[in-house]
Amino acid sequence: MPQNNWLKALLATHKFMLLKIKNLRLKTAIGVYDWEKNFDREIIINLEIETDFLSAFQSDQLEDAIDYNEIAQKVKKFIHENKFNLIEKMAHSLLAEVMSDFRIKKCKLEIDKVGAIDFVDSASITIEQERKNGS
């Protein structure tokens, strides 16, 4: 019985779980200049995914959770199969791909283009989307 009260208290105060995928390093040709399109450059992708954790919390089964490995593989495949000139377009398109999983309530995506500017580690863009009322 105490565990049941603990669960009720947790659910009353915590509605979502934040899943993070940090520093997913991939290589892709990206850029607007011809010379940029002829070689693969490192990009770093960070995702923060907000989801309802109740099913996974109760069942302790992977099929009731957002599988972070599945998300990482989806991102890798998407980047490998698509070409972009701008990280802005890449970020927008990738975010739409991630949000196609309707269990995801909100996603914040950051893409770093490593070595884009001399003497700077990377240039990056961050984009965020929140699902509204089941849409």
C-alpha positions in Angstrom: 0.0 0.0 0.0 2.8 2.5 0.7 4.1 2.0 -2.8 0.7 2.8 -4.3 0.6 6.1 -2.3 4.1 6.9 -3.5 3.1 6.2 -7.1 0.0 8.4 -6.8 2.1 11.2 -5.3 4.7 10.9 -8.1 2.0 10.9 -10.8 0.4 14.0 -9.3 3.6 16.0 -9.6 5.4 14.5 -12.6 3.6 14.2 -15.9 6.4 14.0 -18.3 9.9 12.5 -18.6 12.8 14.1 -20.5 14.8 11.7 -22.6 18.1 13.2 -23.9 20.4 12.0 -26.6 23.7 13.9 -26.3 26.4 14.5 -28.8 25.4 12.1 -31.6 28.3 12.6 -33.9 27.7 12.0 -37.6 29.4 12.9 -40.9 27.6 14.4 -43.8 28.2 16.8 -46.7 26.4 20.1 -45.8 26.9 23.6 -47.1 26.0 26.1 -49.7 29.4 26.3 -51.4 30.5 23.7 -53.9 33.7 22.9 -52.0 31.5 22.1 -48.9 29.4 19.6 -50.9 32.4 17.5 -51.8 33.4 16.2 -48.4 31.8 15.0 -45.2 31.9 17.3 -42.3 31.1 16.4 -38.7 27.8 17.4 -37.2 26.8 16.9 -33.6 23.1 16.4 -32.8 21.5 16.8 -29.4 17.9 15.9 -28.7 15.7 16.5 -25.7 12.5 14.5 -26.0 9.6 15.0 -23.6 7.1 12.1 -23.3 4.5 10.7 -21.0 6.4 8.1 -18.9 3.4 6.4 -17.2 3.2 3.2 -19.3 7.0 2.6 -19.1 7.1 3.4 -15.5 4.3 0.9 -14.7 5.4 -1.9 -17.0 9.2 -1.7 -17.0 9.0 -2.9 -20.6 10.8 -1.3 -23.6 7.8 -1.5 -25.8 6.1 1.0 -23.5 9.0 3.5 -23.6 10.6 5.7 -26.2 13.6 3.6 -27.3 16.5 6.0 -27.4 18.5 3.6 -29.6 15.7 3.5 -32.1 15.6 7.4 -32.1 19.4 7.5 -32.6 19.2 5.0 -35.5 16.3 7.0 -37.1 18.4 10.2 -36.9 21.4 8.4 -38.4 19.4 7.0 -41.3 17.7 10.3 -41.9 21.0 12.2 -42.1 22.5 9.6 -44.3 19.6 9.5 -46.8 19.1 13.3 -47.1 21.2 16.1 -48.3 20.9 19.7 -47.2 22.6 23.1 -47.9 21.7 24.7 -44.6 21.6 23.3 -41.0 18.4 25.3 -40.6 16.6 23.2 -43.2 18.3 20.0 -41.8 17.1 20.8 -38.3 13.5 21.6 -39.5 13.2 18.4 -41.5 14.8 16.2 -38.8 12.5 17.7 -36.1 9.5 16.8 -38.3 10.9 13.2 -38.6 11.4 12.8 -34.9 8.0 14.3 -34.1 6.3 11.8 -36.4 6.3 9.5 -33.3 3.0 10.7 -31.7 4.2 9.6 -28.2 6.6 12.5 -28.3 5.0 15.6 -26.7 7.9 18.0 -27.2 11.3 17.9 -28.8 14.2 20.3 -28.7 16.9 19.7 -31.3 20.3 21.2 -31.7 22.6 20.6 -34.6 26.3 21.8 -34.5 28.2 22.2 -37.8 31.8 21.5 -36.6 34.5 23.6 -38.2 32.1 25.9 -40.0 34.0 29.1 -38.9 37.7 29.5 -38.4 38.7 29.5 -34.7 35.2 28.5 -33.6 34.4 24.9 -32.4 31.0 24.9 -34.3 28.1 26.9 -35.5 24.7 25.6 -34.3 21.0 26.0 -34.6 18.4 25.0 -32.0 14.8 24.3 -32.9 11.9 23.2 -30.7 8.4 21.9 -31.3 5.6 21.0 -28.9 2.6 19.0 -29.8 -0.7 20.7 -29.2 -3.8 18.7 -28.1 -2.9 15.4 -29.8 -1.9 16.9 -33.1 
